Amino acid sequence: MTNPFNILRGEAVTETNPQLPLEERLKSLIHAAPIFLFMKGTPDAPMCGFSANVIRILDSFHLNYKSFNILTDGDIREGLKVYSKWPTYPQLYVNGELIGGNDIVVEMLQNGELETLLKSAQ
Amino acid sequence: MNRETTDFKDIKDLIKNTIVDAHVEIHDMTGTKDHLDILVISQEFEGKMLFKQHRMIMDILTDRLKTDIHAVQLKTYTYNQAREKGVYHD
């Protein structure tokens, strides 16, 4: 993807070591960037309204973040739900910690906590 | 109006079984009964971080989210917060 104006935004990643045990794969994705989003689709082409909304919010802060498209990998998709005990997507992680899904991100945007949190992650 | 009180009674009961003082409202967002807008009001949310509040509900709904519910939009408030927001009237 060309980015002539160097606009900071999300970058979809692929796994570097998909042969590792599932828990290791999940941990390495969660820690792949200070701000990491598990979503349906990619930042350029979200496949779900809730994922699209979180992308819009993250992009509004003009920060670097990375994402993983859970629709491309059934093991990650089901495994993360169990690992994080969070049954839905998207899931936003900051500094390796689960923040929540779309509803929490929206609420934190409105009360100003999201900006503080995201800036602390850089 | 009456639809709401009968629809999704099983899910409301599931939440109320764990959070006994809960006031629960559920709306079908898409007409397909699998994208649900869920409002839960309870004093048990008092002093808990929003993430913890949502986790309480997610824990209750985990099994249903594996089967018939595809996505939920969740709002959690204490009774005081709900009155302030105008979403609950005594």
Backbone of each chain as ProteinMPNN parsed JSONL, in Angstrom:
{"seq_chain_A": "MTNPFNILRGEAVTETNPQLPLEERLKSLIHAAPIFLFMKGTPDAPMCGFSANVIRILDSFHLNYKSFNILTDGDIREGLKVYSKWPTYPQLYVNGELIGGNDIVVEMLQNGELETLLKSAQ", "coords_chain_A": {"N_chain_A": [[0.858, -1.196, 0.0], [0.743, 2.103, -0.959], [1.754, 5.123, 0.577], [1.787, 8.093, 0.329], [1.675, 10.474, 1.78], [2.548, 9.859, 4.192], [0.829, 9.182, 6.308], [-0.058, 8.374, 9.573], [-1.305, 5.282, 10.513], [-3.306, 2.277, 10.859], [-1.771, -0.963, 10.501], [-2.046, -3.989, 8.965], [-0.992, -7.125, 10.152], [0.863, -10.15, 9.434], [1.453, -13.424, 10.773], [4.683, -14.219, 12.147], [5.686, -16.576, 13.127], [3.889, -18.992, 12.711], [3.972, -21.67, 13.366], [4.375, -22.12, 15.999], [3.231, -23.088, 19.382], [-0.274, -22.512, 20.095], [-0.821, -20.675, 22.219], [1.574, -19.249, 22.432], [1.617, -18.058, 19.932], [-0.587, -16.353, 20.152], [0.232, -14.668, 22.232], [2.484, -13.461, 21.04], [1.338, -12.036, 18.979], [-0.356, -10.263, 20.411], [1.551, -8.718, 21.644], [2.775, -7.555, 19.495], [2.699, -4.909, 18.829], [2.508, -1.734, 20.566], [-0.107, -0.745, 20.467], [-2.633, -2.777, 19.595], [-4.911, -4.4, 17.483], [-7.287, -6.915, 17.272], [-9.308, -7.905, 14.715], [-12.178, -8.055, 12.45], [-11.421, -8.351, 9.198], [-9.37, -5.82, 7.614], [-7.575, -2.717, 8.434], [-7.874, -1.156, 6.127], [-9.972, -2.413, 4.865], [-12.39, -3.117, 6.611], [-14.463, -5.767, 7.882], [-16.728, -5.723, 9.342], [-19.141, -3.888, 11.145], [-18.561, -3.043, 13.763], [-15.815, -3.446, 14.009], [-14.989, -1.676, 12.018], [-15.747, 0.732, 13.153], [-14.057, 0.965, 15.413], [-11.603, 1.133, 14.107], [-11.951, 3.579, 12.767], [-11.988, 5.298, 14.962], [-9.436, 4.814, 16.131], [-7.8, 5.651, 13.987], [-8.341, 8.347, 14.024], [-6.688, 9.391, 15.918], [-4.233, 9.453, 14.78], [-2.036, 7.665, 15.188], [0.491, 5.098, 15.241], [-0.531, 1.778, 14.795], [-1.105, -1.758, 15.023], [-2.769, -4.54, 13.408], [-4.678, -7.612, 13.372], [-6.231, -9.813, 11.164], [-8.782, -11.693, 12.081], [-10.438, -13.28, 10.609], [-8.905, -14.668, 8.873], [-7.772, -16.802, 10.116], [-8.79, -19.498, 11.77], [-7.936, -20.811, 14.105], [-6.629, -18.864, 15.652], [-8.761, -17.109, 15.883], [-10.708, -18.548, 17.43], [-9.103, -19.367, 19.541], [-8.134, -17.03, 20.826], [-10.429, -15.978, 21.973], [-10.856, -17.724, 24.072], [-8.443, -17.567, 25.466], [-8.372, -14.843, 26.239], [-10.731, -14.672, 27.532], [-12.815, -13.284, 26.406], [-15.535, -12.952, 24.467], [-16.047, -11.796, 21.94], [-15.357, -9.96, 18.845], [-14.356, -6.713, 17.598], [-11.159, -6.826, 19.446], [-9.321, -4.782, 21.469], [-5.964, -4.208, 22.325], [-3.684, -2.705, 24.553], [-0.397, -2.057, 25.251], [-0.118, -4.829, 25.634], [-2.331, -5.5, 27.124], [-5.746, -6.348, 27.486], [-8.169, -4.084, 26.492], [-10.814, -3.829, 25.654], [-13.874, -4.108, 23.703], [-15.708, -2.614, 20.942], [-17.741, -1.093, 22.303], [-16.579, -0.323, 24.758], [-14.373, 1.096, 23.839], [-15.648, 3.243, 22.545], [-16.992, 4.445, 24.708], [-14.787, 5.167, 26.277], [-13.588, 6.933, 24.553], [-15.415, 8.997, 24.611], [-15.294, 9.832, 27.279], [-12.738, 10.704, 27.464], [-10.683, 9.079, 28.358], [-9.529, 7.39, 26.534], [-7.731, 8.739, 24.846], [-5.662, 9.446, 26.647], [-4.841, 6.884, 27.376], [-4.015, 5.737, 24.878], [-1.964, 7.463, 24.132], [-0.162, 6.931, 26.128], [0.807, 4.599, 25.298], [2.671, 4.887, 23.382]], "CA_chain_A": [[0.0, 0.0, 0.0], [1.528, 3.343, -0.97], [1.316, 6.055, 1.614], [2.631, 9.229, -0.072], [1.673, 11.57, 2.749], [3.068, 9.315, 5.452], [-0.212, 9.289, 7.329], [0.034, 7.29, 10.536], [-2.547, 4.542, 10.693], [-3.158, 0.864, 11.166], [-1.104, -1.845, 9.559], [-2.413, -5.389, 9.211], [0.208, -7.962, 10.189], [0.73, -11.602, 9.351], [2.293, -14.025, 11.809], [6.028, -14.599, 11.743], [5.946, -17.957, 13.547], [2.598, -19.678, 12.906], [4.14, -23.082, 13.767], [4.501, -22.183, 17.466], [1.974, -23.425, 20.063], [-1.281, -21.453, 19.946], [-0.711, -19.618, 23.229], [2.723, -18.415, 22.041], [1.198, -17.25, 18.768], [-1.476, -15.296, 20.641], [1.033, -13.695, 22.988], [3.37, -12.674, 20.19], [0.497, -11.061, 18.266], [-0.808, -9.249, 21.366], [2.687, -7.835, 21.927], [3.425, -7.16, 18.237], [2.75, -3.44, 18.806], [1.9, -1.19, 21.791], [-1.555, -0.697, 20.227], [-2.88, -3.899, 18.69], [-6.34, -4.68, 17.345], [-7.79, -8.11, 16.592], [-10.522, -7.404, 14.071], [-12.663, -8.746, 11.259], [-10.95, -7.574, 8.059], [-8.141, -5.034, 7.792], [-7.892, -1.29, 8.563], [-8.322, -0.636, 4.827], [-11.223, -3.063, 4.458], [-13.014, -3.802, 7.738], [-15.545, -6.64, 7.435], [-17.787, -5.724, 10.36], [-19.392, -2.511, 11.541], [-17.902, -2.726, 15.029], [-14.383, -3.319, 13.69], [-14.838, -0.437, 11.248], [-15.881, 1.868, 14.062], [-12.839, 1.075, 16.215], [-10.575, 1.625, 13.185], [-12.188, 5.025, 12.57], [-11.583, 5.993, 16.184], [-7.97, 4.745, 16.246], [-7.202, 6.487, 12.944], [-8.529, 9.764, 14.342], [-5.596, 9.83, 16.784], [-3.01, 9.504, 13.969], [-0.973, 6.917, 15.848], [0.768, 3.793, 14.647], [-1.018, 0.578, 15.479], [-1.139, -2.922, 14.145], [-3.997, -5.313, 13.54], [-4.693, -8.959, 12.801], [-7.539, -10.177, 10.632], [-9.109, -13.006, 12.654], [-11.169, -14.077, 9.611], [-7.949, -15.446, 8.084], [-7.201, -17.897, 10.899], [-9.782, -20.023, 12.714], [-7.303, -21.166, 15.388], [-6.452, -17.602, 16.386], [-10.105, -16.564, 16.141], [-11.326, -19.245, 18.552], [-8.146, -19.456, 20.639], [-8.026, -15.776, 21.567], [-11.643, -15.822, 22.784], [-10.66, -18.525, 25.278], [-7.279, -17.015, 26.165], [-8.684, -13.532, 26.833], [-12.065, -14.785, 28.129], [-13.632, -12.218, 25.818], [-16.098, -13.78, 23.393], [-16.398, -11.109, 20.687], [-14.391, -9.096, 18.154], [-12.912, -6.552, 17.775], [-10.536, -6.754, 20.776], [-8.199, -3.84, 21.459], [-4.933, -4.402, 23.349], [-2.699, -1.636, 24.703], [0.733, -2.586, 26.033], [-0.342, -6.237, 25.936], [-3.467, -5.691, 28.019], [-7.045, -6.189, 26.828], [-8.938, -2.899, 26.885], [-12.211, -4.171, 25.441], [-14.369, -4.055, 22.336], [-16.197, -1.34, 20.436], [-18.509, -0.301, 23.282], [-15.662, 0.271, 25.736], [-13.572, 2.094, 23.121], [-16.503, 4.425, 22.334], [-17.215, 5.085, 26.01], [-13.522, 5.779, 26.703], [-13.377, 8.094, 23.679], [-16.296, 10.076, 25.054], [-14.891, 10.391, 28.58], [-11.373, 11.216, 27.368], [-9.678, 8.125, 28.833], [-8.873, 6.686, 25.42], [-6.591, 9.542, 24.396], [-4.605, 9.262, 27.647], [-4.366, 5.497, 27.28], [-3.3, 5.499, 23.623], [-0.713, 8.224, 24.127], [0.767, 6.271, 27.051], [1.294, 3.369, 24.659], [3.671, 5.161, 22.331]], "C_chain_A": [[0.893, 1.244, 0.0], [0.92, 4.331, 0.008], [2.088, 7.354, 1.415], [2.696, 10.344, 0.972], [2.119, 11.114, 4.127], [2.07, 9.465, 6.599], [-0.112, 8.083, 8.264], [-1.315, 6.598, 10.66], [-2.251, 3.065, 10.861], [-2.484, 0.071, 10.065], [-1.469, -3.29, 9.916], [-1.148, -6.242, 9.171], [-0.151, -9.412, 9.874], [1.696, -12.188, 10.367], [3.666, -14.379, 11.265], [6.316, -16.063, 12.065], [4.656, -18.754, 13.781], [2.734, -21.141, 13.318], [4.261, -23.243, 15.283], [3.188, -22.661, 18.098], [1.026, -22.225, 20.067], [-1.098, -20.316, 20.954], [0.46, -18.682, 22.923], [2.368, -17.502, 20.874], [0.327, -16.078, 19.228], [-0.676, -14.218, 21.36], [1.889, -12.849, 22.059], [2.577, -11.676, 19.342], [0.104, -9.911, 19.198], [0.304, -8.223, 21.626], [3.391, -7.336, 20.666], [3.515, -5.639, 18.095], [2.101, -2.942, 20.091], [0.379, -1.047, 21.676], [-1.859, -1.772, 19.193], [-4.357, -4.254, 18.683], [-6.566, -6.008, 16.626], [-9.148, -7.73, 16.027], [-10.972, -8.323, 12.947], [-12.318, -7.868, 10.066], [-9.664, -6.838, 8.4], [-8.519, -3.561, 7.964], [-8.395, -0.691, 7.245], [-9.663, -1.206, 4.393], [-11.82, -3.844, 5.627], [-14.237, -4.588, 7.266], [-16.712, -6.669, 8.415], [-17.919, -4.292, 10.856], [-18.665, -2.107, 12.815], [-16.393, -2.569, 14.825], [-14.123, -2.003, 12.957], [-14.879, 0.779, 12.167], [-14.62, 2.065, 14.91], [-11.685, 1.591, 15.35], [-10.722, 3.134, 12.975], [-11.698, 5.816, 13.766], [-10.065, 5.988, 16.315], [-7.309, 5.664, 15.225], [-7.313, 7.973, 13.273], [-7.418, 10.294, 15.244], [-4.256, 9.914, 16.046], [-1.82, 8.873, 14.679], [-0.689, 5.66, 15.028], [0.093, 2.711, 15.467], [-1.007, -0.561, 14.483], [-2.4, -3.728, 14.399], [-3.81, -6.7, 12.95], [-6.114, -9.274, 12.379], [-7.892, -11.599, 11.087], [-9.893, -13.879, 11.671], [-10.222, -14.956, 8.794], [-7.438, -16.672, 8.837], [-8.169, -18.358, 11.996], [-9.196, -20.364, 14.072], [-7.122, -19.932, 16.259], [-7.823, -17.069, 16.806], [-10.751, -17.223, 17.359], [-10.417, -19.243, 19.785], [-8.078, -18.191, 21.477], [-9.243, -15.558, 22.463], [-11.478, -16.545, 24.114], [-9.549, -17.911, 26.133], [-7.634, -15.725, 26.914], [-9.987, -13.559, 27.619], [-12.977, -13.653, 27.657], [-14.211, -12.785, 24.526], [-16.378, -13.085, 22.072], [-15.206, -10.353, 20.107], [-15.081, -7.827, 17.704], [-12.472, -6.603, 19.241], [-9.317, -5.843, 20.671], [-7.261, -4.124, 22.632], [-4.011, -3.197, 23.374], [-1.639, -2.131, 25.681], [0.46, -4.022, 26.511], [-1.549, -6.53, 26.801], [-4.778, -5.457, 27.272], [-7.795, -4.985, 27.386], [-10.42, -3.165, 26.739], [-12.57, -4.121, 23.972], [-14.896, -2.673, 21.998], [-16.889, -0.483, 21.494], [-17.595, 0.408, 24.271], [-14.823, 1.352, 25.073], [-14.381, 3.385, 22.929], [-16.7, 5.186, 23.644], [-15.947, 5.812, 26.486], [-13.151, 6.972, 25.822], [-14.166, 9.277, 24.217], [-15.858, 10.663, 26.395], [-13.418, 10.819, 28.613], [-10.285, 10.242, 27.799], [-8.893, 7.488, 27.688], [-7.623, 7.43, 24.955], [-5.397, 9.356, 25.341], [-3.973, 7.881, 27.499], [-3.512, 5.288, 26.03], [-1.976, 6.251, 23.596], [0.309, 7.603, 25.071], [1.41, 5.053, 26.401], [2.429, 3.631, 23.69], [5.096, 5.176, 22.863]], "O_chain_A": [[1.722, 1.401, 0.897], [-0.292, 4.351, 0.223], [2.947, 7.693, 2.229], [3.681, 11.079, 1.029], [2.076, 11.87, 5.097], [2.437, 9.83, 7.716], [-0.085, 6.935, 7.821], [-2.339, 7.243, 10.885], [-1.097, 2.655, 10.99], [-2.602, 0.377, 8.878], [-1.225, -3.745, 11.034], [-0.328, -6.101, 8.264], [-1.295, -9.84, 10.025], [2.651, -11.526, 10.775], [3.818, -14.776, 10.11], [7.093, -16.716, 11.369], [4.363, -19.145, 14.911], [1.728, -21.795, 13.595], [4.252, -24.363, 15.795], [2.147, -22.647, 17.441], [1.463, -21.075, 20.047], [-1.205, -19.142, 20.6], [0.361, -17.472, 23.125], [2.762, -16.336, 20.831], [0.484, -14.954, 18.752], [-0.87, -13.023, 21.136], [2.011, -11.642, 22.265], [3.078, -10.598, 19.02], [0.212, -8.74, 18.834], [0.043, -7.033, 21.804], [4.477, -6.761, 20.747], [4.327, -5.14, 17.317], [1.247, -3.623, 20.657], [-0.34, -1.206, 22.663], [-1.401, -1.693, 18.053], [-4.98, -4.392, 19.736], [-6.095, -6.202, 15.505], [-10.034, -7.288, 16.758], [-10.257, -9.24, 12.543], [-12.853, -6.768, 9.928], [-8.963, -7.187, 9.35], [-9.654, -3.182, 7.676], [-9.254, 0.19, 7.257], [-10.405, -0.567, 3.646], [-11.772, -5.074, 5.647], [-14.96, -4.148, 6.372], [-17.582, -7.537, 8.329], [-16.927, -3.572, 10.972], [-18.205, -0.972, 12.941], [-15.772, -1.673, 15.396], [-13.151, -1.305, 13.246], [-14.132, 1.738, 11.975], [-14.168, 3.193, 15.104], [-10.878, 2.399, 15.812], [-9.737, 3.872, 13.003], [-11.074, 6.866, 13.618], [-9.463, 7.029, 16.579], [-6.363, 6.379, 15.556], [-6.475, 8.768, 12.849], [-7.218, 11.506, 15.333], [-3.265, 10.384, 16.603], [-0.742, 9.461, 14.761], [-1.517, 5.219, 14.23], [0.144, 2.731, 16.697], [-0.912, -0.36, 13.273], [-3.021, -3.621, 15.456], [-2.912, -6.936, 12.141], [-7.07, -9.041, 13.119], [-7.374, -12.579, 10.552], [-10.003, -15.088, 11.875], [-10.663, -15.875, 8.105], [-6.739, -17.5, 8.254], [-8.337, -17.687, 13.014], [-9.875, -20.226, 15.09], [-7.422, -19.95, 17.453], [-8.012, -16.636, 17.942], [-11.283, -16.53, 18.226], [-10.886, -19.134, 20.917], [-7.977, -18.262, 22.702], [-9.123, -15.028, 23.568], [-11.905, -16.048, 25.156], [-9.689, -17.755, 27.346], [-7.249, -15.539, 28.069], [-10.323, -12.588, 28.298], [-13.798, -13.138, 28.416], [-13.466, -13.07, 23.588], [-16.901, -13.718, 21.155], [-14.194, -10.137, 20.774], [-16.285, -7.849, 17.448], [-13.283, -6.448, 20.154], [-8.401, -6.096, 19.888], [-7.697, -4.262, 23.775], [-3.598, -2.715, 22.32], [-1.949, -2.566, 26.791], [0.77, -4.377, 27.648], [-1.778, -7.679, 27.177], [-4.91, -4.492, 26.521], [-8.025, -4.88, 28.591], [-11.207, -2.773, 27.6], [-11.698, -4.094, 23.104], [-14.582, -1.69, 22.669], [-16.648, 0.722, 21.571], [-17.797, 1.58, 24.59], [-14.584, 2.405, 25.664], [-13.861, 4.484, 23.125], [-16.589, 6.411, 23.686], [-16.016, 6.917, 27.024], [-12.487, 7.905, 26.275], [-13.67, 10.402, 24.276], [-16.03, 11.86, 26.629], [-12.911, 11.242, 29.652], [-9.099, 10.526, 27.634], [-7.738, 7.097, 27.856], [-6.585, 6.819, 24.703], [-4.27, 9.137, 24.897], [-2.751, 7.73, 27.496], [-2.417, 4.73, 26.107], [-0.978, 5.735, 23.094], [1.513, 7.728, 24.849], [2.42, 4.538, 26.88], [3.08, 2.695, 23.226], [6.038, 5.392, 22.1]]}, "seq_chain_B": "MNRETTDFKDIKDLIKNTIVDAHVEIHDMTGTKDHLDILVISQEFEGKMLFKQHRMIMDILTDRLKTDIHAVQLKTYTYNQAREKGVYHD", "coords_chain_B": {"N_chain_B": [[-44.165, -2.481, 21.791], [-44.728, -4.303, 23.82], [-43.397, -6.463, 22.909], [-40.72, -6.395, 23.628], [-40.706, -7.172, 26.294], [-41.283, -9.826, 26.218], [-39.608, -10.984, 24.29], [-36.347, -12.39, 24.141], [-36.329, -13.222, 26.767], [-35.078, -15.374, 27.93], [-32.383, -14.667, 27.826], [-32.35, -12.381, 29.379], [-33.094, -13.516, 31.834], [-30.895, -15.134, 32.261], [-28.891, -13.242, 32.773], [-29.993, -11.993, 35.012], [-29.981, -14.07, 36.813], [-27.389, -14.16, 37.721], [-26.734, -11.501, 38.315], [-28.556, -10.195, 40.492], [-30.051, -7.871, 41.027], [-30.409, -6.724, 38.609], [-31.583, -4.608, 35.992], [-32.672, -5.255, 32.853], [-32.508, -4.523, 29.416], [-33.191, -5.471, 26.125], [-32.506, -5.147, 22.719], [-33.179, -6.041, 19.383], [-30.891, -5.584, 16.975], [-30.69, -5.954, 14.246], [-32.818, -7.369, 13.31], [-32.463, -10.005, 13.094], [-32.096, -11.394, 15.351], [-29.564, -11.974, 16.33], [-27.722, -9.987, 16.585], [-27.389, -8.061, 19.184], [-28.549, -5.364, 21.168], [-27.763, -4.541, 24.313], [-28.772, -3.426, 27.435], [-27.743, -3.07, 30.699], [-28.56, -2.466, 34.008], [-27.338, -2.033, 37.213], [-26.626, -2.097, 40.71], [-24.37, -3.439, 41.324], [-22.369, -2.636, 39.634], [-21.247, -0.439, 40.674], [-18.401, 1.463, 41.427], [-16.775, -0.183, 39.91], [-14.453, -0.631, 37.209], [-15.167, 0.161, 33.778], [-14.403, -1.85, 31.987], [-14.364, -4.099, 33.661], [-17.055, -4.226, 34.328], [-18.191, -4.815, 31.822], [-16.932, -7.231, 31.413], [-18.157, -8.843, 33.346], [-20.698, -9.192, 32.219], [-20.025, -10.328, 29.752], [-18.895, -12.738, 30.62], [-21.152, -14.031, 31.536], [-22.549, -14.323, 29.165], [-20.951, -15.826, 27.533], [-21.257, -18.577, 26.598], [-23.581, -18.385, 25.045], [-22.718, -16.609, 23.13], [-21.12, -18.203, 21.699], [-22.859, -19.697, 20.317], [-25.829, -18.887, 19.402], [-25.829, -16.06, 19.48], [-24.361, -13.452, 17.713], [-23.139, -10.927, 17.863], [-22.773, -8.354, 20.329], [-23.937, -5.232, 21.527], [-23.095, -3.356, 24.161], [-24.264, -1.762, 27.093], [-23.551, -0.592, 30.263], [-24.686, 0.454, 33.396], [-24.84, 1.986, 36.664], [-27.699, 2.319, 38.849], [-27.977, 5.03, 39.524], [-26.363, 6.301, 37.572], [-27.813, 5.565, 35.301], [-30.224, 6.904, 35.712], [-29.319, 9.535, 35.555], [-28.529, 9.552, 32.885], [-30.947, 9.352, 31.762], [-32.048, 6.973, 30.958], [-33.355, 5.333, 32.618], [-36.185, 5.177, 34.652], [-37.721, 5.499, 37.752]], "CA_chain_B": [[-43.622, -2.253, 23.139], [-44.82, -5.531, 24.585], [-42.466, -7.415, 22.316], [-39.479, -6.379, 24.384], [-40.793, -7.865, 27.582], [-41.32, -11.269, 25.997], [-38.428, -11.4, 23.528], [-35.05, -12.514, 24.806], [-36.525, -13.448, 28.194], [-34.059, -16.332, 28.383], [-31.107, -13.961, 28.03], [-32.554, -11.518, 30.553], [-33.063, -14.372, 33.022], [-29.507, -15.569, 32.429], [-28.171, -12.135, 33.406], [-30.561, -11.752, 36.35], [-29.596, -15.17, 37.701], [-26.082, -13.839, 38.298], [-26.791, -10.136, 38.85], [-29.974, -10.317, 40.863], [-30.786, -6.594, 41.016], [-30.248, -6.147, 37.264], [-32.644, -4.224, 35.067], [-32.08, -5.596, 31.549], [-33.298, -4.249, 28.208], [-32.511, -6.042, 24.962], [-33.09, -4.805, 21.423], [-32.656, -6.743, 18.215], [-30.369, -4.49, 16.144], [-30.696, -6.247, 12.815], [-33.994, -8.145, 12.951], [-32.067, -11.409, 12.914], [-31.97, -11.932, 16.714], [-28.2, -12.388, 16.678], [-26.971, -8.762, 16.909], [-28.247, -7.546, 20.248], [-28.203, -4.185, 21.953], [-28.123, -4.945, 25.666], [-28.583, -2.458, 28.504], [-27.85, -3.679, 32.028], [-28.43, -1.508, 35.1], [-27.196, -2.762, 38.477], [-25.755, -1.483, 41.716], [-23.116, -4.193, 41.384], [-21.36, -1.981, 38.808], [-20.712, 0.684, 41.448], [-16.979, 1.404, 41.771], [-16.003, -1.075, 39.036], [-14.056, -0.097, 35.913], [-16.064, -0.227, 32.688], [-13.97, -3.149, 31.461], [-14.818, -5.12, 34.618], [-18.512, -4.306, 34.183], [-18.48, -5.548, 30.591], [-16.464, -8.61, 31.595], [-19.198, -9.563, 34.097], [-21.767, -9.573, 31.285], [-19.44, -11.244, 28.765], [-18.75, -14.039, 31.272], [-22.483, -14.643, 31.583], [-23.043, -14.599, 27.81], [-19.93, -16.534, 26.75], [-21.756, -19.755, 25.885], [-24.546, -17.966, 24.024], [-21.981, -15.958, 22.046], [-20.53, -19.275, 20.877], [-23.894, -20.369, 19.537], [-26.825, -18.144, 18.622], [-25.62, -14.608, 19.422], [-23.165, -13.169, 16.923], [-22.474, -9.719, 18.362], [-23.562, -7.575, 21.27], [-23.577, -3.862, 21.859], [-23.353, -3.419, 25.591], [-24.202, -0.561, 27.934], [-23.722, -0.933, 31.671], [-24.787, 1.629, 34.268], [-25.472, 1.846, 37.977], [-29.023, 2.949, 38.787], [-27.81, 6.486, 39.52], [-25.881, 6.704, 36.24], [-28.902, 5.367, 34.34], [-31.179, 8.01, 35.909], [-28.679, 10.735, 35.002], [-28.534, 9.44, 31.416], [-32.342, 9.366, 31.31], [-32.455, 5.686, 30.391], [-34.106, 4.57, 33.623], [-37.059, 5.989, 35.503], [-38.332, 4.683, 38.806]], "C_chain_B": [[-43.593, -3.555, 23.931], [-43.805, -6.584, 24.152], [-41.214, -7.566, 23.175], [-39.537, -7.205, 25.663], [-40.803, -9.376, 27.386], [-40.055, -11.753, 25.281], [-37.171, -11.433, 24.4], [-35.191, -12.698, 26.321], [-35.453, -14.388, 28.749], [-32.732, -15.64, 28.67], [-31.208, -13.039, 29.244], [-32.451, -12.338, 31.837], [-31.638, -14.832, 33.332], [-28.702, -14.496, 33.171], [-28.664, -11.928, 34.84], [-30.245, -12.88, 37.336], [-28.285, -14.872, 38.416], [-26.091, -12.471, 38.973], [-28.248, -9.887, 39.24], [-30.739, -8.996, 40.821], [-30.83, -5.974, 39.614], [-31.574, -5.781, 36.62], [-32.039, -4.412, 33.679], [-33.039, -5.234, 30.423], [-32.509, -4.756, 27.011], [-33.251, -5.658, 23.688], [-32.386, -5.586, 20.327], [-32.2, -5.69, 17.205], [-30.6, -4.705, 14.655], [-31.949, -6.987, 12.351], [-33.692, -9.622, 12.777], [-31.839, -12.112, 14.256], [-30.565, -12.392, 17.089], [-27.255, -11.201, 16.884], [-27.809, -8.003, 17.929], [-27.661, -6.306, 20.921], [-28.69, -4.455, 23.376], [-27.777, -3.835, 26.661], [-28.748, -3.18, 29.833], [-27.611, -2.594, 33.08], [-28.373, -2.292, 36.408], [-26.314, -1.982, 39.438], [-24.409, -2.199, 41.812], [-22.01, -3.558, 40.54], [-20.661, -0.84, 39.552], [-19.228, 0.478, 41.772], [-16.143, 0.477, 40.912], [-15.656, -0.366, 37.734], [-14.998, -0.64, 34.83], [-15.708, -1.602, 32.132], [-14.475, -4.287, 32.348], [-16.336, -5.322, 34.505], [-18.889, -5.13, 32.946], [-18.059, -7.01, 30.715], [-17.514, -9.439, 32.343], [-20.298, -10.067, 33.152], [-21.241, -10.574, 30.254], [-19.295, -12.648, 29.354], [-20.089, -14.785, 31.288], [-22.917, -15.111, 30.192], [-22.099, -15.455, 26.964], [-20.486, -17.706, 25.939], [-22.727, -19.382, 24.765], [-23.847, -17.301, 22.842], [-21.257, -16.98, 21.175], [-21.575, -19.873, 19.96], [-24.77, -19.378, 18.771], [-26.62, -16.629, 18.566], [-24.308, -14.327, 18.697], [-22.4, -11.954, 17.448], [-23.38, -9.012, 19.362], [-23.013, -6.158, 21.372], [-24.041, -3.678, 23.29], [-23.274, -2.047, 26.236], [-24.433, -1.003, 29.366], [-23.717, 0.347, 32.504], [-25.2, 1.192, 35.669], [-26.833, 2.546, 37.868], [-28.92, 4.471, 38.765], [-27.355, 6.995, 38.157], [-27.009, 6.619, 35.214], [-29.946, 6.468, 34.455], [-30.618, 9.295, 35.322], [-28.727, 10.742, 33.482], [-29.953, 9.455, 30.865], [-32.79, 8.059, 30.691], [-33.207, 4.823, 31.399], [-34.916, 5.521, 34.481], [-37.733, 5.081, 36.512], [-39.845, 4.573, 38.607]], "O_chain_B": [[-42.617, -3.882, 24.605], [-43.416, -7.463, 24.921], [-40.72, -8.667, 23.418], [-38.564, -7.845, 26.06], [-40.387, -10.125, 28.27], [-39.501, -12.798, 25.622], [-36.981, -10.593, 25.279], [-34.275, -12.367, 27.074], [-34.984, -14.227, 29.876], [-32.039, -15.977, 29.63], [-30.271, -12.93, 30.034], [-31.811, -11.923, 32.803], [-31.227, -14.91, 34.49], [-27.931, -14.804, 34.08], [-27.872, -11.718, 35.759], [-30.242, -12.667, 38.548], [-28.085, -15.272, 39.563], [-25.533, -12.297, 40.056], [-29.058, -9.434, 38.432], [-31.95, -8.995, 40.604], [-31.243, -4.825, 39.458], [-32.55, -6.528, 36.688], [-31.017, -3.806, 33.357], [-34.219, -5.582, 30.457], [-31.309, -4.504, 26.894], [-34.467, -5.824, 23.588], [-31.169, -5.766, 20.344], [-33.03, -4.978, 16.639], [-30.694, -3.743, 13.892], [-32.134, -7.213, 11.156], [-34.555, -10.398, 12.365], [-31.44, -13.275, 14.296], [-30.394, -13.124, 18.064], [-26.115, -11.385, 17.311], [-28.813, -7.38, 17.583], [-26.465, -6.219, 21.199], [-29.891, -4.582, 23.611], [-26.64, -3.368, 26.719], [-29.768, -3.825, 30.072], [-26.598, -1.895, 33.05], [-29.246, -3.114, 36.684], [-25.378, -1.297, 39.028], [-23.432, -1.643, 42.314], [-20.838, -3.899, 40.704], [-19.623, -0.342, 39.117], [-18.846, -0.554, 42.324], [-14.939, 0.346, 41.135], [-16.458, 0.408, 37.211], [-15.545, -1.736, 34.947], [-16.586, -2.415, 31.841], [-14.951, -5.309, 31.852], [-16.83, -6.447, 34.579], [-19.757, -6.002, 32.992], [-18.724, -7.909, 30.2], [-17.735, -10.603, 32.011], [-20.765, -11.2, 33.264], [-21.92, -11.545, 29.921], [-19.544, -13.638, 28.666], [-20.148, -15.997, 31.081], [-23.562, -16.149, 30.048], [-22.407, -15.774, 25.815], [-20.223, -17.82, 24.742], [-22.707, -19.973, 23.686], [-24.303, -17.401, 21.703], [-20.833, -16.674, 20.061], [-21.241, -20.485, 18.946], [-24.484, -19.065, 17.615], [-27.181, -15.972, 17.689], [-23.27, -14.899, 19.031], [-21.17, -11.951, 17.475], [-24.605, -9.067, 19.251], [-21.806, -5.924, 21.313], [-25.224, -3.823, 23.597], [-22.356, -1.27, 25.974], [-25.4, -1.708, 29.653], [-22.855, 1.209, 32.335], [-25.835, 0.151, 35.839], [-27.086, 3.275, 36.909], [-29.687, 5.134, 38.066], [-27.879, 7.984, 37.645], [-27.146, 7.495, 34.36], [-30.495, 6.922, 33.451], [-31.336, 10.056, 34.673], [-28.935, 11.783, 32.86], [-30.152, 9.558, 29.655], [-33.793, 8.019, 29.978], [-33.643, 3.718, 31.077], [-34.41, 6.53, 34.973], [-38.253, 4.021, 36.161], [-40.527, 3.924, 39.4]]}, "name": "protein", "num_of_chains": 2, "seq": "MTNPFNILRGEAVTETNPQLPLEERLKSLIHAAPIFLFMKGTPDAPMCGFSANVIRILDSFHLNYKSFNILTDGDIREGLKVYSKWPTYPQLYVNGELIGGNDIVVEMLQNGELETLLKSAQMNRETTDFKDIKDLIKNTIVDAHVEIHDMTGTKDHLDILVISQEFEGKMLFKQHRMIMDILTDRLKTDIHAVQLKTYTYNQAREKGVYHD"}
